[in-house]
């Protein structure tokens, strides 16, 4: 998915909040998801250039594994 371009001309360019929202959407669009390491808690990390969702490890058994 491509980036949304920030507004640089016109009346909308005067509102800096619009470009902040565009930056946040671009960051979320590039979000990565990974499993938490041992002892690491699940969380959502948000920054202008990087977004990461850290999910808890699954302690479930595979169906049919007999466990």
C-alpha positions in Angstrom: 0.0 0.0 0.0 1.4 3.4 -0.9 1.7 6.5 1.2 -0.9 9.2 1.3 0.8 12.5 0.3 0.7 15.3 2.8 -1.2 18.5 1.8 1.1 21.3 0.7 -1.2 23.7 -1.1 -4.6 25.2 -0.6 -6.6 26.0 2.5 -6.2 22.5 3.9 -2.4 23.0 4.0 -2.9 25.7 6.6 -4.3 23.1 9.1 -1.2 21.2 10.3 -3.5 18.6 12.1 -4.5 17.2 8.7 -0.9 16.4 7.9 -0.5 14.9 11.4 -3.4 12.5 10.7 -2.0 11.7 7.2 1.4 10.8 8.9 -0.4 8.6 11.5 -2.4 6.8 8.8 0.8 6.2 6.8 2.5 4.8 9.8 -0.4 2.4 10.6 -0.5 1.3 7.0 3.1 0.1 7.3 2.5 -1.6 10.7 4.2 -4.8 11.6 2.9 -7.5 13.9 5.2 -9.8 15.9 4.9 -12.3 18.8 6.2 -11.1 22.2 9.5 -12.5 23.4 9.7 -14.3 26.7 8.7 -11.9 29.5 7.7 -9.1 27.1 4.2 -7.8 27.5 1.8 -7.2 24.6 1.6 -3.6 23.4 1.1 -1.2 20.6 4.1 0.9 19.6 3.3 4.0 17.6 5.8 6.4 16.1 5.7 8.7 13.1 7.8 6.3 11.0 7.0 2.9 12.6 4.1 1.2 14.1 4.3 -2.3 15.7 1.7 -4.5 17.4 3.2 -7.0 19.8 0.9 -9.9 20.6 1.2 -12.4 23.4 2.7 -15.8 22.9 0.2 -18.6 22.4 0.4 -21.4 25.0 -2.2 -23.4 23.1 -1.8 -26.9 21.9 -2.0 -27.8 18.2 -5.3 -29.7 17.5 -4.7 -33.4 17.2 -1.3 -33.3 19.0 -2.6 -35.4 21.8 -1.6 -32.9 24.5 
